[in-house]
Amino acid sequence: MLALFATAWAATALGCAVARRLRPGGATGAEVSVFGAAVGLGALAYAVQAVGLVGLLRTPVLVALVAACAAMGLREHWPLLQTLLRGVAAWLRLGPADVAIGMACGLLLLLMALGAAAPPSGNDWDGLSYHLAVPKVYLSHGRVLFIPYDHHSNFPFAQEMLYTLGLAFAGVGPARLFHTLMGALCAAAVALLWRRLTGPRLMTLPALLLMSSPMVAWCGTVAYNDLALALYVFLAAYGVVAWLVSTEANAGQRAIDARGWLMLAGVCAGFALGVKMTAMIPVALLALWIAMPARGAQPRPARTRALVLFLLPAVAVGAPWYVRSWVWTGNPVYPFFYSVFGGTNWNAQAAAMYAQEQASYGVGRSLATILMLPYTLTFHPELFSKGVGVFGSPGPFALGLLVLLPLTRPVARKLAGLGWIALGYGVVWILLSQQSRYLVPIMPMLAMLAAWVVARYGAASVPEAGRWLRLGLGTLLACQTAVLAWLVWTLVAPGLPVVLGAEPAEQYLSRTLEVYPAERWINEHTPRDAKVLLFEETRGFYLDRQYMWANPGHHTLIPYERFRTPGDMLAYFRAHGFSYILLNRMWTAPTWGSSGWSRLLSQAMGGPMLPLVYRRGPVEVYRITPNRRATAR
């Protein structure tokens, strides 16, 4: 844990040095620190990627990278500590409401951190499948390499490079805290922008509205990348807003200083592109905002220069991941747009299956369902997520407040701009994949708008009405926060004994992750050079053997269309060095084994070519016998 703190501190010091070099005019120490943390962590992630690509992904090299960050940010360590201490003191000087809200934020953050510190289990599907699993593969090979069976490994991977550091320094549980840290920085950024636009009163409110979202709180406990994306997207928007405010209020030399905000926004936009492809949507919307003429704005040539100042660092910082994907697969956005770019180990059928899976979320695109989205997102999150229950919901309070937003006009212009960015993103979200988790990048903006509603209604012109409104809204927010804290506690409590050292990780995982006992058996009872095929299962993180996802749709490495008999299939597996099969029947379809490849596999299971060697619950392990003359029964 100490190693992770030292890593984050060193990266923040480096990032603060970079942020100051860009000269964002009028930036406070707190703003420099938050932007510095984001920029420094992003730069460190890129450095890990660089040494990994040249085959130097070793712990001593990674330690040297962190030490280099600390050295390059040497002048920032003391100012950073001073900023933190002053920030705590300033928070304590705020009104009782802000202090109470800040304490609620701290409680939620603590619960998220406790959940993240436990070994990833059943609720961290994507983490065990690739966010953590791919970095583990990288570390085992000592380099960043092409993984042919997992198309996700060709995505932008900046956040996963931080997980690589965490795995190398502290192990799997603490590694997930990098995602929790991104959420904490995002909450701090929301509070700081609120203070810049409206003043210090209630500056902790938008942070609590963000963190009290069930969806955001759940993300803070798992090794995904959504909170990192939300942080960089919001900081990019933050920089654009600060630039707009500065250019409208000042001229001459002060306007030159304002350009630092724009370049800082571009850098953060680039890091957003390095976290997830969907960052293209908000980055494009921010570019449109910069280019659009507005009251008091600069003439067209100046706006064009501003657009270049934003897009140039954004493209430069974001491009390496797309170049890597293009070099490895022939497609810069692999596996998307297959009909345009193509791509190795992929075909039209796999592309169609992937598109169908992405489209399986949500409620459709009719006008009626769109108008009902605030209700269905809140009370039927299972339509927009899988396997996370209530944690797929953005939360009732913020969405309910947003319904009242039109009644609080006029909305502060820069806040309204953030609202239009969020609305544009939401429209694209409706048209693409309606996964509630994909809304996390705009949750900080929505939290700002919801806080505006609270502030306006709480400041009603009639004192008595304002008092009752403040009491009612405060009570509702307190209830949501209390309920969410209880829900998060029920989520993280099973792993708390492991975090506190009272229970072995193996025991905890055996009772919370159905595939873990089988993977542990494989690690203990098979040769170190054994290769395993995973059917109806992708969570291979805990396997210490080479493995491959085997279901059609993940890749085209296995030519299932050529197999006519079980013997054909198993002969192919043997020829490519595979000696074991793991099948998780928890995820098999009702028709599994009745046709196609699953029928051939089912016919061989339990026979001389494919004897069952381990079973626990729904998970089975089979051994592919070396007897090539065996025939299917």
HELIX and SHEET records of a PDB file:
HELIX    1   1 LEU A    2  ARG A   21  1                                  20    
HELIX    2   2 GLY A   29  LEU A   53  1                                  25    
HELIX    3   3 THR A   59  MET A   72  1                                  14    
HELIX    4   4 LEU A   74  GLU A   76  5                                   3    
HELIX    5   5 HIS A   77  LEU A   92  1                                  16    
HELIX    6   6 PRO A   96  ALA A  117  1                                  22    
HELIX    7   7 TRP A  125  ASP A  126  1                                   2    
HELIX    8   8 GLY A  127  HIS A  131  3                                   5    
HELIX    9   9 ALA A  133  HIS A  141  1                                   9    
HELIX   10  10 HIS A  151  ASN A  154  5                                   4    
HELIX   11  11 ALA A  158  PHE A  169  1                                  12    
HELIX   12  12 VAL A  172  ALA A  175  1                                   4    
HELIX   13  13 LEU A  177  THR A  198  1                                  22    
HELIX   14  14 LEU A  205  MET A  211  1                                   7    
HELIX   15  15 PRO A  214  CYS A  219  1                                   6    
HELIX   16  16 ASP A  226  ALA A  249  1                                  24    
HELIX   17  17 GLN A  253  VAL A  275  1                                  23    
HELIX   18  18 MET A  277  ALA A  279  5                                   3    
HELIX   19  19 MET A  280  ALA A  291  1                                  12    
HELIX   20  20 ARG A  300  THR A  329  1                                  30    
HELIX   21  21 TYR A  338  PHE A  341  1                                   4    
HELIX   22  22 ALA A  348  ALA A  359  1                                  12    
HELIX   23  23 LEU A  367  LEU A  371  1                                   5    
HELIX   24  24 LEU A  373  PHE A  379  1                                   7    
HELIX   25  25 PRO A  381  LEU A  383  5                                   3    
HELIX   26  26 GLY A  389  GLY A  392  5                                   4    
HELIX   27  27 PRO A  396  VAL A  403  1                                   8    
HELIX   28  28 LEU A  405  THR A  408  5                                   4    
HELIX   29  29 ARG A  413  LEU A  431  1                                  19    
HELIX   30  30 SER A  436  ILE A  442  5                                   7    
HELIX   31  31 MET A  443  GLY A  458  1                                  16    
HELIX   32  32 PRO A  463  VAL A  492  1                                  30    
HELIX   33  33 ALA A  493  GLY A  495  5                                   3    
HELIX   34  34 LEU A  496  VAL A  499  1                                   4    
HELIX   35  35 ALA A  505  THR A  512  1                                   8    
HELIX   36  36 TYR A  516  HIS A  525  1                                  10    
HELIX   37  37 TYR A  560  ARG A  562  5                                   3    
HELIX   38  38 PRO A  566  ALA A  575  1                                  10    
HELIX   39  39 ARG A  585  TRP A  587  5                                   3    
HELIX   40  40 GLY A  596  ALA A  604  1                                   9    
SHEET    1   A 5 GLN A 546  TRP A 549  0                                        
SHEET    2   A 5 LYS A 531  PHE A 535  1                                        
SHEET    3   A 5 TYR A 580  ASN A 584  1                                        
SHEET    4   A 5 VAL A 619  ARG A 623 -1                                        
SHEET    5   A 5 LEU A 612  ARG A 616 -1                                        
END                                                                             
